[in-house]
């Protein structure tokens, strides 16, 4: 088991280096090889530690390995003291504050709650054990929530996202609390 862990760690670090080298040298082949190596390292971590811990460690090691590349390119530059005067005085803008508060509340609270309902309803349909359903939900929830939060923030027609999310969350709530499990 320890040999598999060492090989998985080495594969993760080599894959990170290949992605970094592909970026630094603008070589697309190295970047693709690095991404393929990361996928293989997650599989290797899963075989060494089990699926639940293997996926977590397989995604955690590259995130830590990125800091080596950041540290390599970091430069300390002296800060010039600059005193800037404000171009205008601070003004109360109630409408923009209310709109931004709505966006924050929608993404951080409403959308999170709705995606919790949706993900629980989706993983409940999977033909796997409850522990694997929970692990799958823990992996899928931040990915879906983050992707849809990004789509909401970048969209010009935000009302479509709100209406669509409420409809899908209502169907998921009916599935969980009403029709089938009632």
C-alpha positions as CSV (number, residue, x, y, z in Angstrom):
1,X,0.0,0.0,0.0
2,X,2.8,2.5,0.8
3,X,4.4,1.9,-2.6
4,X,1.1,2.7,-4.3
5,X,0.9,5.9,-2.2
6,X,4.4,6.9,-3.2
7,X,3.8,6.2,-6.9
8,X,0.5,8.1,-6.7
9,X,2.2,11.1,-5.2
10,X,5.0,11.0,-7.7
11,X,2.5,10.8,-10.6
12,X,0.6,13.8,-9.1
13,X,3.7,15.9,-8.9
14,X,4.9,14.9,-12.4
15,X,1.5,15.7,-13.8
16,X,1.6,19.1,-12.1
17,X,5.0,19.8,-13.5
18,X,3.9,18.7,-17.0
19,X,0.9,21.2,-16.8
20,X,3.3,23.9,-15.5
21,X,5.8,23.2,-18.2
22,X,3.1,23.2,-20.9
23,X,2.0,26.6,-19.7
24,X,5.5,28.1,-19.3
25,X,6.8,26.8,-22.7
26,X,3.4,27.2,-24.5
27,X,3.4,23.5,-25.4
28,X,-0.1,22.2,-25.6
29,X,1.0,18.5,-25.7
30,X,2.7,18.8,-22.3
31,X,-0.4,20.4,-20.8
32,X,-2.6,17.6,-22.2
33,X,-0.2,15.0,-20.9
34,X,-0.3,16.7,-17.5
35,X,-4.1,16.7,-17.3
36,X,-4.2,13.0,-18.3
37,X,-1.6,12.3,-15.6
38,X,-3.7,14.1,-13.0
39,X,-6.7,11.9,-14.0
40,X,-4.5,8.8,-13.7
41,X,-3.1,10.0,-10.4
42,X,-6.7,10.3,-9.0
43,X,-7.3,6.8,-10.1
44,X,-4.1,5.7,-8.4
45,X,-4.9,7.5,-5.2
46,X,-8.3,5.9,-5.3
47,X,-6.8,2.4,-5.5
48,X,-4.4,3.2,-2.7
49,X,-6.7,4.9,-0.3
50,X,-10.2,4.0,-1.4
51,X,-12.6,6.1,-3.5
52,X,-13.6,8.5,-0.8
53,X,-10.1,9.5,0.3
54,X,-8.4,8.9,-3.0
55,X,-10.5,11.5,-4.9
56,X,-10.0,14.0,-2.1
57,X,-6.2,13.5,-1.9
58,X,-5.9,13.3,-5.6
59,X,-7.5,16.7,-6.0
60,X,-5.7,18.2,-2.9
61,X,-2.1,17.3,-3.9
62,X,-2.1,19.3,-7.2
63,X,-3.7,22.3,-5.4
64,X,-0.7,22.3,-3.0
65,X,1.8,21.6,-5.8
66,X,0.6,24.7,-7.7
67,X,2.2,26.8,-4.9
68,X,5.7,25.6,-5.9
69,X,5.1,27.2,-9.4
70,X,3.8,30.4,-7.8
71,X,6.7,30.6,-5.5
72,X,9.1,30.1,-8.4
73,X,7.7,33.1,-10.3
74,X,7.2,35.3,-7.3
75,X,9.1,38.6,-7.3
76,X,9.4,41.1,-4.6
77,X,9.0,44.6,-5.9
78,X,9.4,47.7,-3.8
79,X,6.2,49.6,-3.1
80,X,6.2,53.2,-3.9
81,X,4.4,55.4,-1.4
82,X,1.6,57.1,-3.3
83,X,-1.1,59.2,-1.7
84,X,-4.1,59.3,-3.9
85,X,-7.0,61.6,-3.4
86,X,-10.5,60.3,-4.1
87,X,-11.9,61.4,-7.4
88,X,-15.4,61.9,-5.9
89,X,-17.0,61.7,-2.5
90,X,-18.7,58.6,-1.3
91,X,-22.3,58.6,-2.2
92,X,-25.1,56.4,-1.0
93,X,-26.5,54.3,-3.8
94,X,-29.4,52.5,-2.4
95,X,-30.6,50.8,-5.6
96,X,-27.2,49.3,-6.4
97,X,-26.7,48.2,-2.8
98,X,-30.0,46.4,-2.9
99,X,-29.3,44.8,-6.2
100,X,-25.8,43.6,-5.1
101,X,-27.3,42.3,-1.8
102,X,-29.9,40.3,-3.8
103,X,-27.1,38.8,-6.0
104,X,-25.1,37.8,-2.9
105,X,-28.1,36.4,-1.1
106,X,-29.3,34.5,-4.2
107,X,-25.9,32.9,-4.9
108,X,-24.8,32.2,-1.3
109,X,-28.1,31.2,0.2
110,X,-31.0,30.4,-2.2
111,X,-28.9,28.8,-4.9
112,X,-27.0,26.7,-2.3
113,X,-30.2,25.5,-0.7
114,X,-31.7,24.7,-4.1
115,X,-28.7,22.8,-5.3
116,X,-28.6,20.8,-2.0
117,X,-32.2,19.7,-2.8
118,X,-31.3,18.9,-6.5
119,X,-28.1,17.0,-5.7
120,X,-29.8,14.9,-2.9
121,X,-32.6,14.1,-5.3
122,X,-30.1,13.1,-8.1
123,X,-27.9,11.0,-5.9
124,X,-30.9,9.3,-4.4
125,X,-31.6,7.8,-7.8
126,X,-28.1,6.3,-8.1
127,X,-28.0,2.5,-7.7
128,X,-25.1,2.6,-5.1
129,X,-24.9,2.5,-1.3
130,X,-25.8,5.4,0.9
131,X,-22.2,6.2,1.8
132,X,-21.2,6.3,-1.9
133,X,-24.2,8.5,-2.6
134,X,-23.1,10.9,0.1
135,X,-19.5,11.0,-1.2
136,X,-20.8,11.5,-4.8
137,X,-23.1,14.3,-3.5
138,X,-20.2,16.0,-1.6
139,X,-18.1,16.0,-4.8
140,X,-20.9,17.0,-7.2
141,X,-22.5,19.8,-5.1
142,X,-19.7,22.4,-5.2
143,X,-19.1,21.7,-8.9
144,X,-22.7,22.2,-9.9
145,X,-23.2,25.1,-7.5
146,X,-20.0,26.9,-8.6
147,X,-20.8,26.3,-12.3
148,X,-24.3,27.7,-12.1
149,X,-23.2,30.5,-9.8
150,X,-20.7,31.5,-12.4
151,X,-23.3,31.3,-15.1
152,X,-25.7,33.4,-13.1
153,X,-23.1,36.1,-12.4
154,X,-22.0,36.3,-16.1
155,X,-25.6,36.2,-17.5
156,X,-27.3,39.4,-18.7
157,X,-30.7,37.8,-18.2
158,X,-30.5,36.7,-14.6
159,X,-34.2,36.2,-14.2
160,X,-34.1,33.1,-16.4
161,X,-31.6,31.5,-14.0
162,X,-33.8,32.3,-11.0
163,X,-37.0,31.0,-12.6
164,X,-35.2,27.8,-13.9
165,X,-33.6,27.1,-10.6
166,X,-36.9,27.5,-8.7
167,X,-38.6,25.1,-11.1
168,X,-35.9,22.5,-10.9
169,X,-35.7,22.8,-7.1
170,X,-39.5,22.5,-6.9
171,X,-39.4,19.2,-8.9
172,X,-36.6,17.9,-6.6
173,X,-38.5,18.9,-3.5
174,X,-41.6,17.2,-4.8
175,X,-39.5,14.1,-5.4
176,X,-37.9,14.1,-2.0
177,X,-40.8,15.2,0.2
178,X,-43.9,14.6,-1.7
179,X,-44.7,12.2,-4.4
180,X,-42.3,9.3,-4.0
181,X,-41.2,9.5,-0.4
182,X,-44.4,10.9,1.1
